[in-house]
Amino acid sequence: MARIGMASLILELRNLAQAGNADYVLNSVTYWTDDQLQSALDVWQYQNYKIPLDYITDSSTDYRLPTRIERAGLNSGFSVMNADGNVVSAVLYSINYDSSVLTFTTAQNGVAYTANYRSYNLNNAVADVWGIKAGYFADLVSWASDNHRVDLGKQYENALAMQRKFANLTNAIVFSRRFRTDEVNYED
């Protein structure tokens, strides 16, 4: 059974890969269950230990979290630690996964925290699912009769195109500029 903290990632993978709950059956195995999609994500799982959390300077309680992490819960591997390496009780903070913000219930004013979490390369997982779908679609044929045409072979071409698209997104290089506003005045 899929881990409860994976539900949002599985849903996002299901949407991007256009993977229904019962797309097809192959050797009496129905594709795509939550367990199968979690397995596709787990291939691209990264264990992150003692990663410093970025303090959001315009708030006294908020810290930035990375995106696409497994939600905190039983067996999720998620924990927050203080500067001494002690685990911070989850009752002292809440997490908004949609905005990737961890909010403490009391002011922290920039106190250093680290986190352990599992992150996932969603684009690679999506590319893998599209590749498996392409393998299934490879046997489909296009045919025509009288005034009727069925072009099932296009599903194979589409699946390969989608696999390439998401594989290329994984290798994208992103540049960003960061400024230290506490030391240098800057203008854009």
Residue frames as qw, qx, qy, qz and C-alpha x, y, z in Angstrom:
[[0.000, 0.889, 0.458, 0.000, 0.00, 0.00, 0.00],
 [0.374, 0.613, -0.031, 0.695, 1.31, 3.47, -0.92],
 [0.366, -0.244, -0.473, 0.763, 2.67, 5.58, 1.94],
 [0.004, 0.832, 0.535, -0.150, 0.12, 8.17, 3.10],
 [0.201, -0.744, 0.091, 0.631, 2.59, 11.05, 2.71],
 [0.292, -0.111, 0.671, 0.673, 2.94, 10.21, -1.00],
 [0.354, 0.626, 0.683, -0.125, -0.69, 10.90, -1.94],
 [0.222, 0.882, 0.036, -0.414, -0.11, 14.40, -3.39],
 [0.096, -0.564, 0.673, 0.469, 3.01, 13.35, -5.31],
 [0.353, 0.163, 0.904, 0.176, 1.23, 10.29, -6.71],
 [0.351, 0.763, 0.489, -0.238, -1.69, 12.47, -7.79],
 [0.114, 0.832, -0.267, -0.474, 0.67, 14.91, -9.50],
 [0.206, -0.310, 0.849, 0.375, 2.48, 12.03, -11.24],
 [0.400, 0.416, 0.816, -0.023, -0.86, 10.52, -12.27],
 [0.312, 0.851, 0.231, -0.354, -1.94, 13.84, -13.82],
 [0.043, 0.757, -0.473, -0.449, 1.32, 14.57, -15.65],
 [0.144, -0.222, 0.919, 0.293, 1.61, 11.02, -16.99],
 [0.651, 0.076, -0.214, -0.724, -2.12, 10.80, -17.77],
 [0.277, 0.094, -0.953, 0.078, -2.16, 7.51, -15.88],
 [0.666, -0.342, -0.136, -0.649, -5.62, 6.31, -14.92],
 [0.581, -0.381, 0.625, -0.356, -6.43, 3.65, -12.33],
 [0.732, 0.111, 0.672, 0.016, -7.13, 1.00, -14.96],
 [0.277, 0.662, -0.369, -0.591, -5.59, 2.11, -18.27],
 [0.730, 0.331, -0.538, -0.261, -4.76, -1.40, -19.42],
 [0.837, -0.370, 0.385, -0.125, -4.10, -4.93, -18.20],
 [0.535, 0.597, -0.596, -0.032, -0.90, -6.77, -19.09],
 [0.494, 0.124, -0.831, 0.221, -0.26, -10.32, -17.86],
 [0.500, -0.608, -0.615, -0.047, -3.16, -9.94, -15.42],
 [0.378, -0.378, -0.292, 0.793, -1.61, -6.78, -13.89],
 [0.132, 0.881, 0.425, 0.159, -3.74, -3.63, -14.06],
 [0.443, -0.008, -0.037, 0.896, -1.94, -0.33, -14.68],
 [0.365, 0.431, -0.468, 0.679, -1.70, 2.24, -12.90],
 [0.611, -0.644, -0.454, 0.071, -2.20, 1.63, -9.19],
 [0.228, -0.943, 0.173, -0.168, -0.96, 4.02, -6.52],
 [0.789, -0.446, 0.363, 0.218, 1.66, 1.42, -5.53],
 [0.754, 0.343, 0.306, 0.469, 3.02, 1.27, -9.09],
 [0.209, 0.879, 0.044, 0.426, 3.23, 5.06, -9.27],
 [0.515, -0.821, 0.245, -0.031, 4.89, 5.25, -5.86],
 [0.855, -0.137, 0.341, 0.366, 7.46, 2.71, -7.11],
 [0.552, 0.635, 0.191, 0.505, 8.14, 4.95, -10.12],
 [0.133, -0.933, 0.106, -0.316, 8.70, 7.87, -7.73],
 [0.758, -0.598, 0.247, 0.087, 10.83, 5.83, -5.32],
 [0.831, 0.260, 0.148, 0.469, 13.31, 5.10, -8.12],
 [0.324, 0.612, 0.005, 0.721, 13.99, 8.86, -8.17],
 [0.554, -0.808, -0.191, -0.057, 13.93, 9.37, -4.40],
 [0.434, 0.495, -0.418, 0.626, 16.68, 11.29, -2.67],
 [0.627, -0.620, -0.406, 0.241, 17.31, 11.09, 1.07],
 [0.199, 0.707, -0.149, 0.662, 18.27, 14.52, 2.38],
 [0.684, -0.487, -0.433, 0.327, 19.86, 14.81, 5.82],
 [0.421, -0.616, -0.161, 0.646, 20.48, 17.91, 7.93],
 [0.331, 0.484, 0.373, 0.719, 19.64, 20.33, 5.12],
 [0.107, -0.260, -0.319, 0.905, 19.54, 23.94, 6.43],
 [0.150, 0.746, 0.646, 0.058, 16.10, 25.53, 6.22],
 [0.237, 0.313, 0.124, 0.911, 15.98, 29.02, 4.70],
 [0.073, -0.551, -0.548, 0.625, 14.51, 31.59, 7.06],
 [0.183, 0.695, 0.478, 0.505, 11.97, 33.88, 5.39],
 [0.343, 0.008, -0.286, 0.895, 13.16, 37.30, 6.52],
 [0.265, -0.303, -0.106, -0.909, 9.83, 39.14, 6.32],
 [0.774, -0.423, -0.304, -0.360, 8.31, 36.76, 8.86],
 [0.235, -0.616, 0.645, -0.385, 9.35, 35.82, 12.37],
 [0.741, -0.135, 0.577, -0.316, 7.94, 32.28, 12.13],
 [0.864, 0.454, 0.098, -0.194, 8.38, 31.01, 8.54],
 [0.358, -0.488, 0.703, 0.374, 11.02, 28.86, 6.87],
 [0.634, 0.476, -0.356, -0.495, 11.21, 27.78, 3.23],
 [0.747, -0.120, 0.654, -0.003, 11.00, 24.05, 2.41],
 [0.032, -0.246, 0.750, 0.613, 12.06, 22.41, -0.85],
 [0.708, 0.194, -0.081, -0.674, 9.33, 21.43, -3.29],
 [0.832, 0.174, -0.461, -0.254, 8.23, 17.88, -4.06],
 [0.026, 0.337, -0.851, 0.403, 8.97, 16.33, -0.73],
 [0.455, -0.330, -0.822, -0.095, 7.09, 13.51, 0.93],
 [0.406, -0.666, -0.027, -0.625, 4.60, 14.88, 3.41],
 [0.069, -0.375, 0.762, -0.524, 5.40, 14.40, 7.08],
 [0.846, -0.180, -0.029, -0.501, 3.80, 11.35, 8.62],
 [0.838, -0.304, 0.451, -0.035, 4.42, 7.78, 9.66],
 [0.780, -0.005, 0.477, 0.405, 7.53, 6.40, 7.89],
 [0.438, 0.887, 0.137, 0.055, 7.97, 9.60, 5.88],
 [0.735, 0.062, -0.052, 0.674, 11.52, 10.31, 7.00],
 [0.077, 0.752, 0.082, 0.649, 10.58, 13.96, 7.68],
 [0.579, -0.632, -0.358, 0.370, 11.94, 15.72, 10.75],
 [0.143, 0.874, -0.102, 0.453, 13.08, 19.19, 11.80],
 [0.765, -0.293, -0.318, 0.477, 16.11, 19.60, 14.07],
 [0.174, -0.983, 0.020, 0.050, 17.43, 22.52, 16.09],
 [0.294, 0.817, -0.475, 0.142, 21.07, 23.66, 16.14],
 [0.425, -0.503, 0.720, -0.219, 21.91, 21.02, 18.79],
 [0.286, 0.182, -0.889, -0.307, 20.67, 18.26, 16.48],
 [0.236, 0.202, 0.836, -0.452, 17.59, 17.51, 18.59],
 [0.017, -0.412, -0.765, -0.495, 14.32, 16.74, 16.81],
 [0.227, -0.007, 0.185, -0.956, 11.75, 19.52, 17.14],
 [0.307, 0.341, 0.840, -0.291, 8.27, 18.32, 18.09],
 [0.094, 0.334, 0.668, 0.659, 5.80, 18.51, 15.20],
 [0.153, -0.785, -0.592, 0.102, 3.26, 20.23, 17.48],
 [0.295, -0.640, -0.032, 0.709, 5.49, 23.34, 17.38],
 [0.054, 0.376, -0.447, -0.810, 5.07, 23.91, 13.64],
 [0.700, 0.479, 0.473, -0.238, 2.74, 23.42, 10.71],
 [0.316, -0.212, 0.637, 0.670, 3.57, 22.88, 7.05],
 [0.588, 0.641, 0.156, -0.468, 1.88, 24.32, 3.99],
 [0.658, -0.061, 0.633, 0.403, 3.07, 21.93, 1.27],
 [0.496, 0.744, 0.409, 0.184, 1.47, 23.90, -1.54],
 [0.133, 0.972, -0.123, 0.150, 3.57, 27.00, -0.78],
 [0.796, 0.177, -0.378, 0.438, 6.53, 25.02, 0.66],
 [0.063, -0.634, 0.327, -0.698, 6.51, 26.92, 3.94],
 [0.590, -0.309, -0.683, 0.300, 7.09, 25.60, 7.46],
 [0.188, -0.678, 0.032, -0.710, 5.53, 27.91, 10.08],
 [0.346, -0.069, -0.759, 0.546, 6.37, 27.75, 13.77],
 [0.303, -0.744, -0.586, -0.104, 3.65, 28.56, 16.30],
 [0.371, -0.857, -0.078, 0.350, 5.93, 31.08, 18.04],
 [0.313, 0.917, -0.247, -0.019, 8.44, 33.63, 16.74],
 [0.927, -0.085, 0.077, 0.358, 11.82, 32.11, 15.85],
 [0.002, -0.968, 0.164, 0.191, 13.53, 35.24, 14.52],
 [0.505, 0.719, -0.477, -0.034, 16.00, 33.41, 12.32],
 [0.617, -0.457, 0.633, -0.095, 17.04, 30.57, 14.64],
 [0.305, 0.433, -0.772, -0.351, 18.89, 27.94, 12.60],
 [0.806, 0.011, 0.496, -0.323, 17.04, 24.70, 11.82],
 [0.122, 0.329, -0.834, -0.426, 17.81, 21.75, 9.61],
 [0.812, 0.119, 0.202, -0.535, 15.52, 19.10, 8.16],
 [0.241, -0.141, 0.931, 0.234, 15.63, 15.49, 7.06],
 [0.656, 0.434, 0.243, -0.568, 13.27, 14.65, 4.22],
 [0.560, 0.135, 0.729, 0.371, 12.76, 12.60, 1.08],
 [0.328, 0.624, -0.110, -0.701, 12.61, 14.53, -2.17],
 [0.697, 0.283, 0.649, 0.115, 11.68, 13.22, -5.61],
 [0.014, -0.302, 0.491, 0.817, 12.59, 14.00, -9.19],
 [0.582, 0.441, 0.510, -0.454, 9.05, 14.10, -10.50],
 [0.501, 0.660, -0.306, -0.469, 10.05, 14.80, -14.11],
 [0.120, 0.382, -0.907, -0.129, 12.16, 11.63, -14.27],
 [0.354, 0.152, 0.866, -0.318, 9.34, 9.58, -12.76],
 [0.579, 0.588, 0.202, -0.527, 6.87, 11.01, -15.31],
 [0.375, 0.602, -0.602, -0.366, 9.30, 10.20, -18.14],
 [0.101, -0.191, 0.975, -0.055, 9.61, 6.62, -16.87],
 [0.492, 0.360, 0.676, -0.413, 5.83, 6.13, -16.77],
 [0.555, 0.665, -0.102, -0.490, 5.46, 7.55, -20.29],
 [0.181, 0.504, -0.813, -0.227, 8.22, 5.16, -21.43],
 [0.277, 0.048, 0.942, -0.185, 6.38, 2.16, -19.98],
 [0.546, 0.557, 0.392, -0.487, 3.17, 3.34, -21.61],
 [0.400, 0.653, -0.457, -0.452, 5.02, 3.67, -24.94],
 [0.051, -0.270, 0.959, 0.071, 6.15, 0.05, -24.59],
 [0.422, 0.338, 0.779, -0.317, 2.54, -1.02, -24.20],
 [0.484, 0.709, 0.134, -0.495, 1.35, 1.16, -27.10],
 [0.023, -0.530, 0.698, 0.481, 4.11, -0.12, -29.43],
 [0.251, 0.106, 0.950, 0.151, 1.99, -3.16, -30.34],
 [0.399, 0.647, 0.465, -0.453, -1.03, -1.08, -31.33],
 [0.362, 0.105, 0.620, 0.689, -1.60, -0.71, -35.04],
 [0.324, 0.437, 0.043, -0.838, -3.39, 1.80, -37.19],
 [0.282, 0.220, 0.880, 0.312, -5.95, 0.57, -39.70],
 [0.347, 0.300, -0.051, -0.887, -8.57, 1.87, -42.12],
 [0.223, 0.281, 0.922, 0.148, -11.69, 0.37, -43.61],
 [0.140, 0.753, 0.585, 0.267, -14.15, 2.03, -46.00],
 [0.044, 0.793, 0.032, 0.607, -14.70, 5.53, -44.57],
 [0.686, -0.722, 0.012, -0.085, -13.36, 4.67, -41.11],
 [0.570, 0.507, -0.477, 0.436, -9.80, 5.14, -39.84],
 [0.727, -0.686, -0.029, 0.014, -8.37, 4.14, -36.46],
 [0.478, 0.681, -0.385, 0.399, -4.90, 5.55, -35.80],
 [0.798, -0.600, -0.058, 0.020, -3.79, 3.76, -32.62],
 [0.790, 0.154, -0.090, 0.586, -0.12, 3.97, -33.63],
 [0.080, 0.745, -0.059, 0.660, -0.22, 7.68, -32.76],
 [0.691, -0.706, -0.010, -0.156, -0.52, 6.74, -29.08],
 [0.877, -0.130, 0.016, 0.462, 2.96, 5.20, -29.28],
 [0.447, 0.486, 0.042, 0.750, 4.41, 8.31, -30.93],
 [0.301, -0.800, -0.048, -0.518, 2.69, 10.57, -28.39],
 [0.824, -0.561, -0.026, 0.072, 3.97, 8.53, -25.44],
 [0.776, 0.054, 0.024, 0.628, 7.54, 8.71, -26.76],
 [0.181, 0.656, 0.064, 0.730, 7.22, 12.46, -27.32],
 [0.530, -0.775, -0.032, -0.343, 5.97, 12.93, -23.76],
 [0.889, -0.321, -0.033, 0.324, 8.78, 10.74, -22.42],
 [0.590, 0.304, 0.026, 0.747, 11.35, 12.91, -24.21],
 [0.113, -0.779, -0.100, -0.608, 9.67, 16.11, -23.01],
 [0.669, -0.725, 0.016, -0.162, 9.83, 15.17, -19.33],
 [0.872, -0.125, 0.018, 0.472, 13.31, 13.65, -19.61],
 [0.423, 0.499, 0.042, 0.755, 14.51, 16.95, -21.09],
 [0.341, -0.823, -0.067, -0.449, 12.86, 18.95, -18.30],
 [0.850, -0.488, -0.058, 0.189, 14.92, 16.99, -15.81],
 [0.734, -0.009, 0.088, 0.673, 18.17, 18.12, -17.38],
 [0.141, 0.881, 0.177, 0.415, 17.23, 21.79, -17.55],
 [0.502, -0.068, -0.321, 0.800, 19.69, 24.23, -16.03],
 [0.170, -0.889, -0.375, -0.200, 18.09, 27.00, -14.02],
 [0.423, 0.168, -0.267, 0.849, 19.92, 30.15, -12.99],
 [0.288, -0.866, -0.391, -0.123, 18.78, 32.54, -10.31],
 [0.258, 0.527, -0.310, 0.748, 20.20, 35.63, -8.66],
 [0.594, -0.629, -0.473, 0.166, 20.35, 35.87, -4.89],
 [0.139, 0.678, -0.190, 0.696, 21.03, 39.02, -2.95],
 [0.485, -0.352, -0.605, 0.524, 22.01, 39.48, 0.67],
 [0.075, -0.805, -0.267, -0.525, 19.84, 42.39, 1.68],
 [0.627, -0.742, -0.159, 0.174, 21.33, 42.54, 5.16],
 [0.619, -0.403, 0.194, 0.646, 24.74, 43.64, 3.84],
 [0.250, -0.044, 0.470, 0.846, 24.33, 45.16, 0.39],
 [0.425, 0.576, 0.269, -0.645, 21.82, 47.61, -1.03],
 [0.297, 0.029, 0.786, 0.541, 20.72, 46.45, -4.42],
 [0.483, 0.490, 0.129, -0.714, 18.39, 47.55, -7.15],
 [0.593, 0.235, 0.737, 0.224, 16.92, 45.54, -10.00]]
